[in-house]
Amino acid sequence: MDGRAVAPAAGTVLNALATGTGSAFAIDLETTATVELTGDGDVVGEIAGRPEADVTLVERCAALTIAEYAEQAGLDESTVGARVRTESEVPMASGLKSSSAAANATVLATLDALEVVDSVDRIDACRLGVRAARDAGVTVTGAFDDASASMLGGVTVTDNTADALLAREEVDWHALVYTPPEQSYSADADVSACERVAPMARLVEELALDGRYGEAMTVNGFAFAAALEFSTGPMIDALPDVAGVSLSGTGPSYVAVGDRDSLEAVQTRWTERDGTTRLLGTRTDGTRTT
């Protein structure tokens, strides 16, 4: 039995490292996972074009999903294995939630292969991927904010300490992404520095829960760029033309949202910097089987 799913990347509204509350929104960059079930009990992962990459996360996602749902699928968990392959448009270690997208796509593709995907609530599937991310050590907070935005689409606000969804709303934005050449792994972030900007994070949370996502993003961006020692220059470049702009996750990418014409003007400025820019849509449909 085979399964296939695609999951979108996400940008940050509120970084959860300070208080455990986070917020993110889905953007139109995709990771695809294909899963082939086997009868040897082994789970083996592969990332297309990256033979040296660590596949612990996707293997753990498939293994946890099999452990949780093989019986429901009428299979003997001890004999079910999987071959997992992911391919992605999302740059790794860039702050664009590549791990959450890979986890969501793998979990849903595994559920698809087990032929139980329609009976599993999407939030429960999301929590499986978050568990796998914690097990694999690729996240500090568990990234339920990022994972929920990728799984459900739209903007989500979450309590990452309880893996609880506090709010979700569909938004009609365009998003401009600037990714500098360097990489930044979220598991290596200076958590203590982030915790010192908790008063600003609580303000961002209030703004987000009030639906003022653009303002929330911008406050978040300046607070966490300072805490994580990233330049605020790209955000200054974007203001006041955009609805909101932030360092995404623990960097190094920056994401701005607004109407397409305004973002095109910002893109002209951002392309003068080293790195890559992408003008994208936001996504409301989240992770889906194909």
Beta strands, then each sheet from edge to edge (+ up, - down):
strand 1: 2-14
strand 2: 21-38
strand 3: 43-47
strand 4: 81-88
strand 5: 155-159
strand 6: 164-169
strand 7: 174-179
strand 8: 244-247
strand 9: 254-258
strand 10: 276-281
strand 11: 288-289
sheet 1: 3+ 4+ 2- 1+ 11-
sheet 2: 3+ 4+ 2- 5+ 6-
sheet 3: 8+ 9- 7+ 10-
end
